[in-house]
Amino acid sequence: MRGRVLIVAGSDSGGGAGIQADIKAVTCLGGFAATAVTALTAQNTLGVSGIHEVPPDFVRAQMAAVLSDIGADCIKTGMLASAAIVETVALALEELAPAVPLVLDPVMVAKGGAALLADSAAGALVKRLVPRARLLTPNIPEAEVLLGRAIKGADGMEGAARDLLALGPKAVLLKGGHLEGDHLVDVLAEAGGGLRRFTGRRIASRSTHGTGCTLASAIAAGLAQGLGLVEAVERARAYLVRAIETAPGLGSGHGPLNHGHTVKEFQA
């Protein structure tokens, strides 16, 4: 086991997304996952029925406990819920882990449509955390909120990725899964570098809950293990594809992935 990842995110009681998906992805790629829970959600494959935010001071306490003892080679953030939690996490990173790379997944809306980030918090996210990120991983709806404009088609993704870079992160992976069609495109843009397109085929499946969380955490695991950014993205995308292809088909709505497809059956 190598590569310590501190995950700062919300809990998904259904186990398909959020911190549960993050832990599974990091563990199944050979890393060590530690956590700071920002919110509890009551949810399943049909949607979110309740959210309970963790007090910001306790979010910081969790981060401080992990960083002062176990440490981290990469930090990944997901659902941050409120402007107060965003500010708390930003301050904690500045004080406790200023040199640790951050993978920032700007989680705003659950798969079923429930808001996971208060409207007032988007501005705080852009101001306080986006410039700190080693990698920003928005999907198209999230990128549209961050930029305040629409993104039209795969070609429009390249200009959007450059505009997101102007907000300050060292790199942006703009995910194109929300576009229509069977041909999928993700765009990776790096500050001072060019653009790279990752292409793939849309998988016909309703088991896509937690794909964004899983991809970001898989990338964070790669960075924590010393992989270069492109290599970490390529491995994470391959891991995610296989997790969708082998999903167990649980629930009546957007089902969970098979995070454990890398794990061999244990025999005592």
Disulfide bonds with the S-S distance in Angstrom:
none
